[in-house]
Amino acid sequence: MKIQPVLAAALVAAASPQEAAAFAPSLPSSASPAAGGLRVAVGTTASSALPSTIARRGPSRAAGSSTRLFMGWGPDPIWSGAMVEINVQACPSGSCVSLRVNVPDGSEFIYPGQYVQVKPSADSEVNPLFLAIASAPTGEAPKPTPPGKKKAADEADAAAGLESSGPVPATWEFLIKRTDNNAWITDIAPGSTFAASQVMGGGFPTEENLEGFKYDFPTQNLLLFATGSGIAPIRSAIESDRLNVARPDSGGRTCTLYYGVRTPDDMPYVSKFPDWEARGVQVVPVVSRPDVPCASGAVWGGRTGYVQNALEEDGVAIPRNSGALLCGVKGMCESVKDMLTESGVFEGRVLTNF
């Protein structure tokens, strides 16, 4: 969907130097200020792109991956050094920062939604933070092996003495919300290093749940939901180009992103919205407190309330053909999941990265 020029007044202000404010959010013609509905806190902690519960998903889907999850937060971390290349303010309010870091091996980051643990140093007593990687995967996902052929292929590789490839240096990005206890990373200077674990988690299980006929019909309509820094793994999914979303006006799978923040000044990645729309993702920003004055001078004229309200207003056109990715505060995820499944979306197609 093309960005509608008439809506340019929806965000009138200068964002931070890192985030242009010239994006006009896509709004349906029936859009109106949200009223009623569930009200939950909008905004996430540095680790909120990950679940607030302790139970984790089972083994990673990657064949041969060294990352395996059990009950609890997963395997013991294997620490390596990550060097900060850039640390910039991610939104005008300064509530989030965007880090670009260089890591010695990015080959195991193969699914959007995967995460790492981070702390100041391997021997630091500081409790680690759990951060979803915001950039697109840097590793190559394993290709499906036809049934019955995997064992033969493994035996052939073993006989030939084939070994896995060595480390592949990579550059990752993180979106981190400032909190009272994470200044060590939100204020970290370029050139500094910190300890990062191996890649953990299975990410969003899109391949097995959105593609094919597992749930009767292939997914033709994809909905993305995020609040605050929960946009990080959703960004990774969008920019991975693995969602198989059709380009605007080309037919095929459609995609809508509902992104909720407290104020316009708390909205990261505004400058990326036009690119996401060019990839076929209709972006629907939702502001819960448009009445709060913004230091940047921003005046909000777009959707208001919470992403749950926006979903309720818009509805789901063909639930049996729809799927969703969610990341953000627990209340939003639970509410949206209930609304989607009650409308007829298969529960197995409402996906989180945990």
Buried (B, 14 or more C-beta within 10 A) or exposed (E): BEBEEEBBEBBBBEBBEBBBBBBBBBBEEEBEEBEEBBBBBBBBBBBBBBBEEEEBBEEBBBEEBEBEBEEEBBBEBEBBBBBBBEBEBBBBBBBBBBBBBBBEBBBBBBBBBBBBBBBBEBEEEBEBBBBBBBBBBBBEBEEEEEEEEEEEEBEEEEEEEEEEEEEBEBBBBBBBBBBEEBEBBBEBEEEBBBBBBBBBBBBBBBBEBBEEEBBEEBBBBBBBBBBBBBBBBBBBBBBBEBBBBBEBEEEEBBBBBBBBBBBBBBBBBBBBBBEBBEBBBBBBBBBBBBEBEBEBEBBBBBBBBBBBBBBBBBEBEEBBBBBBBBBBBBBBBBBBBEBBBEBEBBEBBBBBBB
